[in-house]
Amino acid sequence: MDTNYKLITKNKYKNKKINLALRSEKGYKVKPKNKVKYDGVVVNEMMIINPSFIEKLLKRKINVKLDHYLQYIISVLDDDSSDTGRITTVLSDLNRYREIVKNTYRNYLNEKYIELLLKKIELLEYELKKKLMVLEAYNFSRSREYNNYMEDEEEIKQRRSR
């Protein structure tokens, strides 16, 4: 379905028709946030076709997301009172992100960069799993101590009642 749009500007495209067959081109679709209000054209969806621009855009997006995960993981690792539920939530979110990288971004980025990215994700996941194991071992030892304490209390109560 080809759609013809008339682009009117004061520069080199004055009164020229531009054929935008977006469905036939392979590119990366972006939905802008539209945070800035202005009287111009409002863009709801945009498709980027230039491969080098797609690569730069995705690398920037990936770096921001990995930095976000890294900061969150550092805060979880430094926090002694963090619970296992929070860590498992982050782990599941990291697994979801890995699948997005494998399935979606593999079409646009080179294989070497994808492998490096997957290794970074694996390292973040390893640190979270290590913290999860430490917390589970700590909770297990605390529950075991509590059970031993309760058994001792019961034993004392039984001795007194005789």
N, C-alpha and C positions, 0 to 999 in steps of 0.2 A: 504494500500500500504506500505509494509515493505521495507525499504532500509537498506542495509548493508554497513557500513562504516568500513574502516580499520584504526585503530588508532595506530600510531607508535610513541612511546615515549621511553625514557630511563628508565622509572620507571616500575611499576608492570603491565602495560598493553601492554607490548612489543608483537607486532604482533598478537594481539587478535582481533577478529571481534566483534563489538558491534552492536546489533540490536537496531536501533532507530525508533520505530514506533510512531512518534510524533502525528499523527492524532488520534490514538486510546486512548491516554492518555489525561486525563483532567488536564489542568494546566493553568498557566498564561503566555501569550505571551508578550515578551518584544522585542522592536526594539532598539538596542544600538545606541548611537549617533555617534560612530566611529570618535571621535575628534582627537585621537592620531594616527599618522601615524607610522606604523612599518611594518617589513617584514614578519610578521606571518600571521595567519589565519584571514581573515576578516569575521566577523559575521554580517549577515543581520537580522536574526531573531533568537530568543532563546525562548524556552518554559521551564518555571520553574515548576517542578512537586512536589517538597517537600513542603507540606502545611505550615510548620513553616517558611520556607524561604519566601514563598509567603506572609504570614502575616506580617513578618518584613519589606519586601520590600514595601508593600502597605501602612503600617503605616507610614513609612518614607516619602513616596511619598505624602500621605495625609497631614502630618504635614508640609511639605514644602509648599504645595498649600495653606493650611489654614493660615500659616504665611504670605504668599504673599498677600492673601486677607485682612488679618488683617492690614498689613502695608499700603495697598492701602486705606482701609477704614479710618484709622487714618489720612492719608494725606488729604482725602476728607473732613472729619469732621473738621479738623483744618483749612482748606482753606475756607475763607469766600466768596471768589468770585467763588466757584464751581457752575457749572450750573446743571440744572435738567437732561439734556441729558446724562451727564457723569454718574450720579448716576443711572439712569434707565438702562444704559448699564451694569454697575456693577451688578445691581439687576438681570437682565436677565442672565448674566454669572453665577451668584451664583445659580439661579434656575436650569440652565443646569448642573452645578456641583452636585447639590443635586440629580438630576435624574440619573447621572452617579453613584453616591454612592448607590442609591437605587437599580439600575438595575445590575450594573457590579460588584461592590465590595461586595455585599451581599453574593455572592457565595463563597467568600474566607475568609471573616472576620466574627467573632462571632456577635450575635445579640446585645449584650450589648454594644459593641464598636460602632456598626452602630448607635444605638439609641443616644449614647453620641455625636457622630459626627453630627448627624442630629440636635441635640439641639444646638450645636455650630454654625452650619450654620444658624439656625433659629435666634439665637441671633445677628449674623452679619447682617442678613436681617432686623431684627427689628431696629437696629441702622441706617441702610441706609434709611429705610422707614420714620423714625422719622426725619432725616435730610432733606429728600425730602419734607415732609409735611411743615417743617419750611421754606424751600426755596420757596415753592409754595405760602404759606401764605404771605411771604415777597414780592414776585413778584406781588401777587394780590393786596396787599395794595399799592405798588408803582404805579401799573397801575391805581388803583382807584384814588390815589392822582393826577396822571397825567391827568386823565380824568376830574377831578374836576377843575384842573388848566386850562385846555383847555376850559372848559365851561365858566369859569370866564373870560378868555381872549375874547371869542366870545361875551359874554355879554357886556364887555367894548367896543369892537369894534362896536357893534350895538348901544350902547348909543351915541358914538361919531358920528356915521354916520347920526343920526337924526337931 
